[in-house]
Amino acid sequence: MGHADLVFTGGSVFTATTVRSRASAVAVSGGHIIAVGHDVDDLIGPRTEVVDLRGRMLAPGFQDAHVHAMWGGLDMLRCDLSPYDTEREYLTAIGEYAASHPDHQWVLGGGWAMSAFPGGTPTAAALDAVVLDRPAFLPNRDGHGAWVNSTALRLAGIDGDTPDPADGRIERDAEGIPTGTLHEGAMTLVNRLLPVESPERLVEALLQGQRYLHSYGITAWQDAIIGSYGDAGDPGPAYVTAGADGRLTARVVGALWWDRTAGLEQIPSLLERRDRYRAGRFAATSVKIMQDGVAENFTASMLEPYHDGHGHPTDNSGISFVAPEMLDEAVPRLDALGFQVHFHAIGDRAVRQCLDAVAHAVRRNGRSDNRHHIAHLQVVHPDDIPRFRDLGVVANMQSLWATLEPQMVELTLPFLGPQRAAWQYPFGDLLRAGAVLAAGSDWSVSSPNPLAAIHTAVNRTAAPGYAEGDDDAFLPEQAIDLGTSLVAYTAGSAWVNHLDATTGTIEVGKLADLVVLDRDPFDGPADEIGATAVQQTFVEGERVYAAP
C-alpha cells in the first residue's frame, strides 16, 4: 500500500458502524478511506497532509434526510427574517430591505416565526406601514403560511368574497375581511403572480445553500421538493446544471413533487423527470407526497378534532391533502416503478394514512428496497409505532422541534389536548420498536445544524442559543442517546438515500466524506452537545469547508 493523501490522527473517530464503534486514526487516498485504526504512521509520506485532531472528533459527514437547499439559499439572498424573533425586528428588517432594493418589483423573503404574533397570524396593516408601494409576499419559517400586504391582496383579487381553497385558508377578521395571512393552498392565490427567478439566480441560490450546509458538516442530503411549489421555482434544473459542471460537491437525492391537485396521470411526467434530472452527484429518484399541513394553523390531519384552546372539541380535524383512496393507489404504483416515497406527515391521521398506503404497496408488489420514509412525525398514535418496523418505513426525524418553545406552548399544546400532546415526536418509542431512524432539518424551516438537532434528540431541550422557552425537557421518555442520534444523522440518512454502500460510515473502501468537530461530544455533559461546532468538512477527501 502506498502513502496516503490525507491522514487524521490524534483524536477520536466515531465510525457510525455501531453506536459505540470508535477508532483513533483514518487514512485517505484517491478520495477513499484506505485505513481505519490506531496506527497509520506507515501511510504517511512526504506529500501526505496530516490533520492532528488534538483530541477532537472525526465523524462521517452528516447527511440531511429532509432539506430545501436551493430555497434556503434563496431565502439568504432575499429578505431573510430567520435571524429575528419579534414583530418589531421583522418590520425593521423588511423596511430596510425594501428601501435598499427600490428596483425590485416585489418584496420577497421570509422566515418569520408564528410565535411572534397573536394567534400566529401577522397582519397586512402592520406590513403596509413599512412597504405599501409594491406587493410583499413573505412565507413563514415552516413554509405553510405567508404574510402579505394590502397591495398583494388587491393585486391577487383577494377580498371578503374570495372563497377559501380546498387545501388552505385565508385568515379573516370578524367581518370576513382578509387580514394578511394566507395558510397552505391559499398562498397560491398570490405566489402564482410572483416574478420568475432566472436560471442563473437559482444556481446561485443552490450554491449559497450548499456552502451553508457544508459549514455544518453536511456532505449529502435529500432535497424534499423538486418541482414547482411555492414561490421559488423548481430546483431540479439548478441541480442538473451544478451537477453537470462539478460545482455540486454534495451528494443529493431529489424528491419529485407530487401535485396534490392532480392524480395518477402525473406519473409519466415523474418518470420523465427522473430520467432527465440526473447529473454528477444528483439524482431525482424519490417522490415527495405532502399529506397534511401543520398543527399550528390546524391543517395537520388528526384522527380527532382539534380543541378550541379551552379543552372543547371543534369541528376541525385538519386536512388530508391527498385523498386516502388516491394515496392507496398512487403509492403502490410509484413503488412498482422503483420510486422511493418521501411523505410529509405531521398529524396522527396523516401518519396512519401514509403507513396504510405503504401496506397496500407491500400487499400488491411484495417488499421492495425503495426505503420509503415519513418525515416530521409530530403526532403518532401509539398503535402505529410498531408498523414502521413491520412495513420497513423509515422514521425521518426533525428532532430540533421537540422542545417546549413558544410555538409549541402557545400554538400547539392547548389545541391538541393532553393525550395527543404526549404522542409528539416519539423517537424513543420508535427506536425501541425497532424502526430505522434517519434525521434531517427541513432547513430553511429551521436551522440545518445537526449538532443542535442531536442535542435536542438527546436532551429534549433546545440547544444553547436556539429556541428560547421552558427549560424543562419535553417528553423526556422519548429521548434517544448520543450514539444513536449520530448514527441517524449519518448512516441512517445514507441508508434512506441509497448511499449506504459508499458513505455514511467510516470504513475501509468508503468515500472520504468526513467532518472534524471541535470536540468529542461524548467527553462532555449531555447539555453541552449543542455547543459542538464543525471545524472542517471533506467530500472525497477534498476540503469543502474550513472554519475561520
N, C-alpha and C positions, 0 to 999 in steps of 0.2 A: 504494500500500500504506500502511495506517495504521500507527500506533505499536504496538509490541509490548507484551504484558503482562509479559513476562519476558525478560531478556537475560543470557546468560552470556558473559563476555569476559575476556581477560587470562590465558588458560591454554591448555592442550592439550585438544583434543576428539578422542576416539577414536570414529570413526563406526561401526566394525564392518562397513562395506560391503565392505572387504577387510581383510586383517591389517595393512596399512600405511597405510590411509587416515586422514588427520588434517586437522583444521581448528583454528581458534583462537577462534571465536565462534559462538553459536547464539541465535536469536530465536524466541520462542514467543508465539502469540496464539490465544485460543479453545481452548486445550488441544492445539494442533497446532504443529509446527515450521514456521516460515514462512521461515527463512533459515539457511543454514549457510555459513560462510565466514570471512573475515578482517576484515571491516569492516561492522559493523551499526549504526554511530552514527546513521544516518538513521532508524532504527527506534525510537530511544529518545525517549520523550516524558515529560511531567510525571508521568504515573501508571505509568510503566514501572519495575518492580523490576529493578535491575541487580545481578547476582551477579558480583563480581570474583573470578575463580578464583585470582588471585595465584600463578600458576604451577602450580596443581593441575590435576587432570584431570577432565573431564566425559566420561561414557560412557553408552551406553544402559542403562536399568535391567536388572539381572540377571534371568534367568528360570531357575528351578529346574525341571528336567525330571523330577524324581522326589523328592517330599517328602510328608510326612504332617503337614500344618499343624495340623489340629484336634487330632490325637493328641499332637503336640508341645506344643501349648498346654495340653492336659490334664495332660501329664507335669509341666509347670511349676506347675500348680495342686495337684498331688498331692505325694507323697513323691519329690522329684526327686533321683536319685542321680547324675545326669550330671556334677556338678561334682567328684566324688570319684573316687579311683583305687584304694583299698585296702579290704580286708575290714573292717578296724577302723573306717575312716571311714564305710563303708556302714552298719555295725551301729549306730554312734553316731547317724547321721542318722535311721535307721529308728526307733530307740528314742525319740529326741526327738520325731519326728513323731507316733508312736503316743501318747506321753504328752500332747502338746498337742492331740490330736484324740480325746479319750476317747469322744465320741459317735458316731464312725464305726464302722459295723458291720464293715467290713473295713479292713485297712491296704493301700492301693493306691498304686502308683507304679512306679518302675523306672528303668532307665538304668545298671545296673552293667555293668562290663567283665568278660568271661570271663577275661582275663589276670590278674585279681586273685585267682583261685582255682586250686588244683591241678587240672589237667585241665579247667579252665573250668567246674567244677560245684560251686557252693556247696551247703551242707547245711541241712536243716531244723533240725538240732540247734543250729547256730550262730544261726539266726534265732529259734528258740524262746527263746534267752537274753534277747532284747530284746522279743519280742512273742509271748505264748502265750495271752493271754486271748481272742483272736479270730483269725480266719484272716487270713493275709497272702499276697498274690499280687503279685510284683514281676518283670515281664519284664526281660530284659537289653537292652542298647543296640540290638542288631540285631533284637529282636522275635521271634527264632527259639527262644527258650528262656525259662523262668520259674523263679524261686526262690520256693518256697512253704514254709510252716512246717508243723509236725505237725498243727496244728488244721485247716489247709486240706486236708491229705491225708486226715485222718479224715473230715471233712465230705463230701469227694468219694468216699469209699469206696475210696481207692487203697491197696492193700496188696500183699503178696508174691504174691497170686493174680491180681492185675489184669493182663490181657494188654496188651502194647503195641498202640496203634492202628496201622493200616496206614501212616499218614503221620506217625508220630512214635515217640518212645521215652521210657520212664520210666527215669531214671538209678537204678541199684540197687547195693547192696553185694554182697560175695561170696556172701552167703546169699540174694540175690534180693530183699531188702527195699528199698523205695523210699527214696532218701536226701534228696530235696528239690529236685531239678532235673528239670524237665519239658521235653522237646525237641519242637519243632514241634507236630504234631497232638495230642500228649499234653497240651498246655496246655489244650485244650478241656475235658478232664475236670474242670478246676477253674473255668475262666473262664465256663463256662455257668451257674455258680451265683452270679456276681457281681451286686450290685445294679445296677439300670438307672439311668444318669445322666439327669437331666431334660433336656428340650429346651433350656431356658434355660441350663443349665450347659454344654451342648455349644456353644451360640453364644458364651458367654463364653470357652470354651477356644479356639474358632476365632479370635476377635478378639485374644486374647492371642498366639496363634501368628502372626497377621498382623502385629501390632506388632513382634514379634521379627524376623520375616523382613524387614520394611521397614527395620529398623535395620541390616541387612546389604545394603541397596541392592536388594532383590529386589522387583520390581514385578509379576511374573507367575509362575505355576508350574503344574505338573501334579500334582494330588493322586493318589498312586499306589494308594490303595484307597478307593473309595466303596462301602461295603457293610458288612455285619455280619461283622467279622473281629476277633479279639482281644477285649479287654475294654472297649473304649471306646464301642461303638455306631457306627452308620452316620453318617458326616459329611454325607451328602447333604442331609438336612433343614436342618441348620445353615447350609450354604452357600446354600440356597434362601432361607431367612429373611434372612440378611445381604445376599444379592444383591438381594432384592426391596426392602429398605428403605434400600439405599445404603450400609450400613456395610461391605460388602465393597469395599475400594478396589483390591485386586489383581485381575488377570485370571487366572482359574483354569479349567483343563480338568480334569474329574474322570474317573478311570479306574474304571469299574464293576467290582466284584469278581466274578471267575469262580469259582463254587463248585466246588471240585475233587471234592466228594463227589457232585455231580450231573452231568448230561450236557447234551445238546442241548436238552432240554426247558426249560432256564432261559433260552433266547434270547428268547422272548416277554416275559419279565419284564425283561430288559435293554432291550428296545425301549421298553417302557412307562416305565421309569425314565429312559431317555434323553429322552423327551418331557417327563416331569414334573420332572426335575432340570435346570431351566434358568431362571435369573433373574439380571438385571443382568449382571455380568461373569462369571458362572459358567455352564458348560455341561458336562454329563457325556457326552462323545462318544467316550471311549476305553473299552477293556475290559482289565482287568489279569488276566493269567494268571501265577500263580506256579508255575514249572515245577520248581523244586527248592528245597532248603534252603540251608544254608551249610556251608563247608568245616570250620569249627572244631568242629562237632558231627557231622561225617561224613554229613550229609544232602544236601550238594551232589551233583548227579548227574554221575558221572565215567564216561568211556569205559573206564578200567581201575580195578581196585580200589585203595582206599587202602592205604598201608603201615601197619605196626604201630608205627612210631617207631624201629625198628631196621633199616629197609630191606626188610622182608619183606612180600610181598603178603598182604592179608587176604581174606576172602570178602565184603567190603562195598564196593560201588561207589556208595553213595548211593541217593537216592530220586527217581524221576521222579513228581512229584505227579499229573500228568495223563498217562494212557497215550498213547503216541505215536499210536496209531490214532485215539483221540479227538481229540488235538490236530490231526491232519491233516484231520479232518472239521470241527472247530469253527472253525479259523482261516479256511478258505475261506468258510464260512457267514457269519461275522462280517464278513469283508472285503466280501462281496457286499452286505451290509446297510449298508455305509458306515461301519462301526466301525473306528477305529484299534485295533490290538492292542499293548498295552504289556506286554512279557514281563519277568519276573524270571528270570534265568539266571546262576548262579554257576559251575557246573561245565561242563566241555567237552562232556559228553553232553547236558546241558540246552541249551546254546547251539546245538548241532547240531540237536537236535530242534525248536527254535524256528525255525531257518533252514529246515529241511525243511518245516515246516508253511506258512511263507510261500511257499516254492517251489510247494507244492500249490495255494495260493491263486492264484498267478500263472498256473499252468497252467490252472486251471479258469476264472478270471474275467478273465484279462488283467491288465495293470498298472493299478493304481489310484493315486489321490493320497491314500491313507489314512495314509501315513507311519508304518508300523509301526516299533517300536523295541525293542531289547533293552537292559535296564538291568543294571548291575553288571559283567558280563563279566570275572569274576575269572580264570578259566582258559579260554582259547580255543585249540583245536587250530589249528596253522598252516594246515592245509588249508582251514579255514573263514574265514580272514581275507578273502580276495577275494570271498567270497559276499555280504558286506554290500553292497558296491557293486553287484554283479551283480543282487541282488534288491531293491535300494533300501531296505535295512533300516538304520535309524539306530543308531549306536553311542552309547548313553546312558551316559556316564562318571560314576562316583563316584570321582574321582581322589584324594580325600583319603585313601583306603585304601591307596594304592600306596606304602607305606613299610615299612621294616624295624622296625615297632613290636612290642611284646611278643606281641600276639596272632598276628601273622604268624610271628615267630621261634619261638615256643613251641608254638603250637596248629595251625599250618598247614604250614610248610615240612617238618618231619620226616615228615609223613603224606602229602605229595604226591610226594616224591622229586624228584631234581634236574631231570629232564626237564620234568615238568609245572610245577615251581616257576618255570622260565624262561618259561613261557607266560602269566604272570599280568599282567593289566591291560595288554594290548598296544596302547596308544593310539597309539604311534608307528607301528607296523605298520599299524594300521587307517587312519591318516592317509595313509601312503604308498600304501596300496592304493586310495585314493580314496573311502573311506567318509565319509558325513556324520557329524560329531561334534556331539552335544549334551551338556549337563552338568547335574548335579544333586547333591544332598547325601544324600538318604534321611533327612534330619532327621525324627524325633529319634534315629535310629540314630547319627548323627554330626553334628558342627557344620554349620549351614547357611551358614557364612561362605564366600562364593565366592572371596575372595582367598586364604584358606588352601588351598582345593582347587586353585586356579590355581597357587599356589606349588608344591604337590606335583606337579602335572602338568608343570611346567617343570623342577623340580629332582629329582624322585623322592625327596625327603626331606620330613620333616614341617616345617610352618611353625613359626616361633617361637611357643612357648607351647602347642603342640599335642603330639601323642603323643610321649612320651619313648621313645627306643630307639637303635638303631645310627645313627651319623652318616653311614654310607656310603649312597650313592644305591642305590635298589632298581631293578635292571634299567635303568640309565641310558639304554640304547639305545632305550627306549620313551618317553622324554621328548618333549614337544611344546613349541613355542616359545610365548612370552607372547601374541603377537597371535592365534595360532590358538586358544589356550585362552580368551582373552577373547571371541573370536567364537563359540566353542562355548557359552559361558555367556550369550550374548545372542542373536545371530542364529540360532545353531544350535538352541537350545531354542525360540525363537519359531517356527522352521520346523516343529519337531515339533508344537507346539501350534496350528498353522494360524493363528498370529498374525503371520506374517511380512509380510503386506500392510500392516499398520498399526503394528507395533512391531519391536523387535529391532535396529534400526539408527537412526542419526541422519541423517535425510534430510528434505528439504522435503516436507510433506504428511503425515508420520507423526505419530502421537501423541507428546506430550512426556512419555514415561516415561523418566526420566533419573536418574543418580546422580552426585553430586560426591564424588570421592575426595580424601583429604588430601594426595596427592602424585601425581606422574606415575610409575607404577612402571617405565616404560621408561627413566627417567633414572638409576635406581639399579642396584646389583648384583642379580643374579637371586636371591641368597639373602636378600634383604630384601623380596621381593614380598609375602610373607605378613604383613608389618608394616603394609601399607597398610590404612587404615581408611576407613569411609564417614562423610561429614560431613552430606550431605543426600540425601534421596530424594524424587522427584517422580512423581506419576501424573497425566497430562494437565495438566501444568503446575502442579498443586497440590502443595504440600509436605506429604508424609505422614510424614516423619521429619526431625529435625534433631538432630545430636549436641549434648550439653550444652555 
